[in-house]
């Protein structure tokens, strides 16, 4: 079995992972700082990935701020060729 295929997360698994205490720390809409903490990278990496288009479909600009859809962000990083 292909290693990448076995690591794919379903939306149910993603939602379940955020349904306990993590759901309070990481709400459905995340700030850039929360997104960086969630995926364990520096905030500059989040900005770089966003400007490179790697997080397309995961984030929206709200004024001058980025906001991330938590479940889409997790899905993008774990399930797609990132």
HUHUVEN-V127928 format. One record per residue. SS is DSSP state (2 for helix, 1 for strand, 0 for the rest). PHI is phi as a letter, one per 40 degrees, with the letter a starting at -180 (NA if undefined). PSI is psi as a letter, one per 20 degrees, with the letter a starting at -180 (none if undefined). Layout:
ss=SS phi=PHI psi=PSI
ss=SS phi=PHI psi=PSI
This chain:
ss=0 phi=NA psi=p
ss=0 phi=c psi=p
ss=2 phi=d psi=h
ss=2 phi=c psi=g
ss=2 phi=c psi=h
ss=2 phi=c psi=i
ss=0 phi=c psi=i
ss=0 phi=c psi=p
ss=0 phi=b psi=q
ss=0 phi=c psi=r
ss=2 phi=c psi=h
ss=2 phi=c psi=g
ss=2 phi=c psi=h
ss=2 phi=c psi=g
ss=2 phi=c psi=g
ss=2 phi=c psi=h
ss=2 phi=c psi=h
ss=0 phi=b psi=j
ss=0 phi=c psi=i
ss=0 phi=c psi=b
ss=0 phi=d psi=h
ss=2 phi=c psi=h
ss=2 phi=c psi=h
ss=2 phi=c psi=h
ss=2 phi=c psi=h
ss=0 phi=b psi=n
ss=0 phi=c psi=r
ss=0 phi=d psi=h
ss=1 phi=b psi=p
ss=1 phi=b psi=q
ss=0 phi=c psi=r
ss=2 phi=c psi=h
ss=2 phi=c psi=g
ss=2 phi=c psi=g
ss=2 phi=c psi=g
ss=2 phi=c psi=g
ss=2 phi=c psi=g
ss=2 phi=d psi=g
ss=2 phi=c psi=i
ss=0 phi=g psi=k
ss=0 phi=b psi=r
ss=0 phi=c psi=q
ss=2 phi=c psi=h
ss=2 phi=c psi=h
ss=2 phi=c psi=g
ss=2 phi=c psi=g
ss=2 phi=c psi=g
ss=2 phi=c psi=g
ss=2 phi=d psi=g
ss=2 phi=c psi=g
ss=2 phi=c psi=h
ss=0 phi=c psi=i
ss=0 phi=g psi=j
ss=0 phi=c psi=i
ss=0 phi=b psi=k
ss=0 phi=d psi=p
ss=0 phi=g psi=i
ss=0 phi=b psi=i
ss=1 phi=b psi=q
ss=1 phi=b psi=q
ss=1 phi=c psi=p
ss=1 phi=b psi=o
ss=0 phi=g psi=c
ss=0 phi=b psi=j
ss=1 phi=b psi=q
ss=1 phi=c psi=p
ss=1 phi=b psi=p
ss=1 phi=b psi=q
ss=1 phi=c psi=o
ss=2 phi=d psi=g
ss=2 phi=c psi=h
ss=2 phi=c psi=h
ss=2 phi=c psi=g
ss=2 phi=c psi=g
ss=2 phi=c psi=g
ss=2 phi=c psi=g
ss=2 phi=c psi=h
ss=2 phi=c psi=h
ss=2 phi=b psi=i
ss=0 phi=b psi=r
ss=0 phi=c psi=n
ss=0 phi=b psi=none
